[in-house]
Structures are given as C-alpha cells and as structure tokens.
Amino acid sequence: MASVINPVRSPTHTNQISSLYLSPNRISPSNVALKSRSFSFSSLAFSPLPGKLRVPALSIEFSGWNQHLRRRSSVGFPVAKAAADGAEIEITEGSKSFFEKFPFLITGFFFFMWYFLNVIFNILNKKVYNYFPYPYFVSVIHLLVGVVYCLVSWSVGLPKRAPIDKEQLALLTPVAFCHALGHVMSNVSFAAVAVSFTHTIKALEPFFNASASQFVLGHHIPLSLWLSLAPVVIGVSMASLTELSFNWLGFGSAMISNIAFTYRSIYSKKAMTGMDSTNVYAYISIIALLVCIPPALIIEGPQLMQYGFRDAIAKVGLYKFLSDLFWIGMFYHLYNQLATNTLERVAPLTHAVGNVLKRVFVIGFSIVVFGNKISTQTGIGTAIAIAGVAIYSLIKANLEEQKKKAAAISTS
C-alpha cells in the first residue's frame, strides 16, 4: 500500500496519460465519494523506451473511511476510478454547494440587504432630525462611524490595507471633497423637507450627469438619452410645485447634492488607482471626514454646545441619543458598502433597474412610515420622474452593452 499526498505529473508523458481519459472506453460521470487517499498498484511497469508508458494491469481502488474531501470553495476534488483489465473509467468533478448551483440567490440576497439597509438608514436618519436638527454634525457622525469601521477592518486584515502614495492621494482628494459636499447637502435637505421629496429631487441626478458628460467631458450624448430625461424634469417640476413640505433650503441643497455627486463621478473616472473598491471607499471616507469637520464646528458648533446636545438628551435620553447616532452611521456605511458589492455582481442593465427600484422603495416606505401627506399632482409628478429615470437607465445600459460588444469584436 502507498499513500499519495500530491499527484506528480511527468511532462514527457502528458500525451500518453491524457490518452487514458480520451480512450474509446466507457466514461460514466457520477458523484463518487472519495473514501480514502490510499490505493494499491498491481504490477505497474514502465518501458525503458522514452515516451512510452506500458501498463499491463492498473488497478486503483479507494477504500476506508467514508467522507468527502473538499476544496475551500466547497467543490469536491475530482475522483477517478480506473482499471486496465475492465477498461472502465469513472470521473466526477464533485458536487457543488447549494449557492454555487443557484448564484442568483446570492445576488438576490445582496439586493435585499442593499434595499433594506438603505430604507432603514433613511427612516432612522429622518427620525433623528425630528429631535436633533443638525445635519452638518450628523454628516460627520455618518462618516466617523464608517471610518472607525474601516480602521477596525484594516487592523484585523479584512481587507488588508492597500498602501497609498502622494499621487493616489492627489487623485482621491477631489473625489472625497465632492463626496463630502454631496453627502452634507443631502442631509441638509433630509432635515429640511420630507425624505420622499428629497429623493424626488435627487432623481434629477441623471440629467446633471448627462450635462456634465456632454459639456465638461466632451462626450457625445445620443438624442434618445436627452429625450428620456424630459419626463424626469417634468415630473420633478410637477412634484415640487405642490409638495406640502417644500422650502428653498431643502430644494436647493438637494440640487447642490446632485451637482456634487455628478462631479464626483467625473473625478472618479480620472482617479483609477488600481486599488480595490473597498480600500478606495475607505480612503475617500477618511478624507471626506476631514473635510466635513471644520464646517460642522463653525456652523453648528456654538449651538450644539449651548443647547443642541442638552435638548436632544432631554427629549430621548442619553442612551437612545448615542445609540441612534451610532446606528445611522453604521447603516450609512453598510448600505454604501453593500451597494458596491451588489453592483459588482450584476450587468449594467440590472444595475440600472436596481438603482431605480431602490429609489422607489425609499420613497414608498418613507411615505408609509412618516405618514407624509402628498397631493395628487405630487404623486403623479413623482411617478413620472421615476419612470423617466427608469427609461434613461435602460437606454444607457443598452448603449454600454453595445459599446462593450463592439470593443470585443474589434479586439478579436
């Protein structure tokens, strides 16, 4: 009996050994359990002639304990049963795990968690603003909790921290500045108006993206994309005219957020650092936090020290106040991380549909939870705007797919 730990391949006999699997003998794939790593040879002899392999009688037999030997990815090792005299070969690649057989379940779970965390964040965030209306400070808390989360993850090596140099820092700083501005202005809008109205205004983001691509980057935007943006502008205008919670602070800050996130996309394309997305987002969060702290101290610092913290603690208590701040920061970071992980798993078309459905979920749940009263015109306008975003996203995704196919054909 001989125990084999690692298979040894001889480069001079590759063709002869491969011919064993390509022989006209019967091959019947089946899921065969690997019962032992011990097997016996029966009169195995090699011809002295180079390149020849003579096997008078080869018998490989597995016996012993009954267990499956699996890789770390839960895929079993291939198992072969060969007999020269019986001329029978059985090969199995092992059984795949349940989630490898049904990958759409993993993708669906990512979408569910992305939507769930986003909805919870928006609802809890708005509840905090109802008794603590300081969006600049809350924006700092969002980023601070995320940065602490990233630092802890780096300390345990999940993921391993990627080093950053001056050149990469210079590329990421404009992205982080736009991220900070867009994030703060979104929170100012959330604090000033209804969550559903802020998301309706933010539905205009594709319009700003298209405008920046056309007039800043010099990219040609097809007429079909411009036409699909018309219902977005019309719908947002209709919703704004009759929105009961409308005020210029909420409207203007949401518009500034759209512009900031548009330029964040532009600078992101220039900041291709070769770093993985998790590390990039961590560095952006750190820089954005440093950008957000000074305006929070200048604009809201005196009020917070005089009566802001005191009033919030008097209304809900110290424990709930601190736990609410912690959880809105955690949900903010996790939903952004889940969004990145989700969108990396799907095609551009699915990405587009997912983004639109996310906004629908947030608007719908916020209306139900907070009981916001909306006029008929506001509801119709919101629906038209969301439909326009969906049409725009589908057209853009199809154009991207066509570009990829054309590029693949040209390279081949």
N, C-alpha and C positions, 0 to 999 in steps of 0.2 A: 504494500500500500504506500502511496506517496501523497503528500499534501502539497497542493499548489496554491501559492498566495497571489502571485501576479502572472498573468499569461505572458509568454515570451514569443515574440514574432521574429522569424528569420527573414531578412529582406531578400535572400536568394531563393526562397521557396514560396513567395507570396502568391504567385500564379497557381502553383500546384495546390496550396492549401485552399485558395479561393475556389478552385475547381471542385472541391469537395461539396461546397454549398451550391454550385451550379450544375451538378451532375443530374442526369435524367431520372435519378431515383426519386421515389415519392417524398415530397416535403409536406408535412401537415402541421401548420402553426397551431399551437394550443397553449393555453396558460398552464405551464408545468411548474410546480413549486420546486425550488432549489432546496433539496433536503440535506445536502452535505457538500462540503468543499473537498471531500476525499473521494478519489476514484482510483480504479485499478487499470493497469495496462496488461494486455495479453499479447506477448510476443510482438513487440513493436521494434522493427528493424529498419535501418536506413541503408540505402545503396551507396557504395563508395563513389558512384558516378555523380559529378556535380549537377545540381538542378533536378535530380530525380528523387522522388520520395516513394519508397516501397513499403506498403502497409499490408502484410499478409493477413493479419487479424487484429482489428482495432475494436476494443470494446470499452466504452465509457459508461460507467454505471454510478448513479447517485443513490446513496442510502444514508440512513442515520436519522438525526433529529429533524423534526418537521417544523420548519419555519421559513419565511420568505426573507431573502436578502435584498435589501432595497437601497437605492441611492438616497442622498439627502433630499432630492426633489420628489421622493415618494414614487419613483419609477423603478420597477424591478430590473435586476440585471438580466440580460439575455441568457437563456438556458438552452443548451444543445444536447441532444442525445443521439449518439452515432454508433453504428455497428456495421463493420465492413462486410461481415458474412450475411447479415439480414438485409443489408442495403437500405437502411431506414434512417432518416434524419428528421428530427423534430426541433423546431426553432420557435422560441417565443420571446417577445420583447418585454414581457412582464405586463402587469396590469397598471393602468394609470389611475391616479387618485380621482376622487369624485369631482373636484373642482377643475382638474385638468381636462376631464371629459366634457364639462359644461362651463367653459370660461365666461359665458355671458352672465352667469350667476355672480361671479366676482365683480364684473363691470357694473351689473345692476346694483350690487351692494355699495359700490363706490358712489354711484349716482344718488342712491338713497341717503347715504351718510352726508354727502355734499349738501343736498337739499335740506336735510333735517338740521344739520348744524347751522346752515345759513338762516333758516327760519327761526330757530331758537335764538341765534345771535340778534337778529333784528328785533324780535319781540322783547327780549331781556334788555337790550340796549335802549329801546324806547321807554321801557318801564323805569329804568334808572334816570332818564332825562325828566321824567314826570316829577321826581323829587330832588334831582340833582342836576340842574340845567347848566352844566359847564362842559361844553363839547371839546374845548381845547385840552382840558385836563383829562377828560375821558379818552381822547385820542391817544394821549401819552400812555395811559394805562393799557390800552389795547396793544400798543407796540411794546411796552415794557414787559408785559407778561409773555408775549411771543419771544422776545429776546432772551429772557430767562429760560424759557423752554428750549431754545436753540443752544444756549450755553450748556445746559444740563445734558442735552443730547450729544453735544460735542465731547463733553467730559467722559461719557461712557462709550464713545466711539460709534454712536448710532445717529447720524452717519459720522464718518471720520471727517474732521475739519479739513477743508481744502485751503492751502496757503494762498495768500493774496499779496500782490505786489503793488507798487505805485501806479503802474499803468492800468491794471484792473480796477484799482480804487478810483482812478480818474474817470474810467468808463462808467462805473456803477453809481457814482455820486449824482449825476444829473437824473438818472432813473429814480434813485432814492428820494431826491428832492421833489420830483413830480409825484411820486407815490405818497410822500408826506402831505403835500398840498392837497391832492385829491382826497386823501383819507380824512384830513381835518375838515375840509369843506363839505364832505358828505355828512359828517357828524353834526356840523353846524346846521345843515338842512334837516337832518333827522330830529334835532332838538327843536327846530322852529315850526315844522309842519308835520302832517301825517306821514307815516312811513310809506303808505301806498302812493302818495303824491310825489315824494322824493324819488321813488323808483320809476314813476311815470316820467318824470323829467329826465332821469338818467337813461331812459330808453332812447334819448337823442344821441347817445354816445356814438352809434354807428355813423350818424351824419357828420359829427366832428372828425371821426376817423377818416371818412372818405374825403372830406375837405382838406385835411392835412396831407393825406396821401397825394391828392391832386395838385395842391398849390404849394406845399412845402417840400415834399419829396420828389415832385415831378412825375409821379406815376399816372398812367392813363386809367381813368375810371370809366368803365363801359356805361353807356346810356341806360341800360337796364337796371344797373345798381342805383343810379341817380333817381330814376322813376320809382323804384321801390321805396326810396326814402321819403317820397311825398306823403304817403299816409302816416308815416311816423310824425312828421312835422305837423300835419293837420290834426292828428289825434291828440298830441300833446297840447296844442293850442286850444282845442275844444275842452280838454280836461282842466286846463289852467284857468279858463275864463269863469268856470262855475265851481271850482274847488272851494269848499267851505273853509278849509284851513289855510287858504292861500295868503302868503305875505311875501314881500320882495326879498327879505333876508333868506328865507327858505328856497325861493326860486333862484335867486342869484347865486347862492352858494352851491346849489346843485349844478348850475350851468358852469361855474368855475371848476367844479369837480370833473365834469365831462371834458373840459379843455385840458386839465392837468393829466388825466388818465390817457388822453389822446397823445400828448407829448411823451408820456411815459412809454407808450408803445413805440413811438418813433425812436427814442433814445435806447430802448431795449434792443431794437434791431441792430444798433450800432455797437452795443455792448456785448457782443458774442465772445465771452471769455473762455469758453471751453469747459467751464465749471458746471457741475451738475445743478439741476434746478433747486434742490433743497438747500445747498450751500449758498447759491446766488440769492435766494429769498432771505436767508438768514443775514447775510451781509447788508442787503437792502434794508431790512428791518432795523438793524443796528444804526445805520446811517440816518434813516428816517426818524428814529427816536431822538437822535442828537439834534435834528432839525426842528422837531416839534417842541422840545422842552423850552427854549427861550420865549417863543410867543405865548405859550401857556402861562409861564411865570409873569410875563409883562401884562398880558390882557386880563387874566383871571386870578393871578396870584394874590393881589390885595383883597379881593372879595372872598376868596377861599379862606384866607387867614382870619378875616373879620367875622364872617357868619356862614360861609358856604359849607364847611365841614360840620359846624355846630348844628345848623338847621337839618342837614341830611341825617345826622346821628339821632337828633331829636325825633325825627319822623319815623325812621325804620329801625333804629338801634345800631350800635357799632358793629355787631357780628354780621347782620344782614348787609349793611353798607359795604363792609370789606369783602364779604363773600360775593356780592353782586359785581363789584369791580373786578375781582379775580376771574369770575366765570365769563364775563363779557370779553375779557382779554383772551382767555383760553379758547372760547368758541370762535372768536375772530381769527386767531392764528390757525386753529384746526380746520375751519371751513376753507380758508385760503389754501392750506396745505392739501386738503382732500380735493379741492378743485383742480390743483395742479396735477395730482396723481390720477384723477379721473380723466382729464383731458388728454393725458399722455397715452391712455389706453384705447382711445377711440379715433375714428376717422374725422376729418374736418366737418363733414355733414352732420354726424352725430354730435360733435362739439357744438355746432351752431344751434341745433334743436335743443340741446341740453341747456345752453345759456338762456334761451328764450323761455323754456319751461320753468327754469329757476326763478326768473322774474315774476312769472305768473303765480307760482307758489307763494312767493314772499308777499305779493300784493294781496292775494286772496286770504292768506292766513292773518295778515295784519288787520284787514277789514273785519274779519270774524272775531279776533281776539280783543281788539280795542273798540269794536262797535262803531267805527267811524261811519258817519252818515255821508253818503255821496249822492249827488244829483244824478238824474238820468243822463244828462249831457256829459257829466264827468265819466260815468261808467262807459258810455258809448265811445267817448274820446280815448279812454284808456285801452279799450278793446281794439280800436282802430290802430293805435300806436303799437301795441304788442303784435298785431297781425302784420304791420309794416316791417317791424324788426324781424319777424319770422321769415317773411319773403326775402328781405335783404340778406339775411344769414344763409338761406338756402341757395340763393343765386351766387353769393360769394363763395360758398363751399364748393359748388359745382364748377365755378371758374378755377378754383385752386386745384381741383382734381384734374381738370383738363390740362392745366399747366404741367402738373406732375407727369401725366401720361405722355404729353408732348416731349418733355425733357427726357423721359425714359426711352422713348422711341429714337430721339436724336442721338443719345449716347450709345444705344445699341447698334 
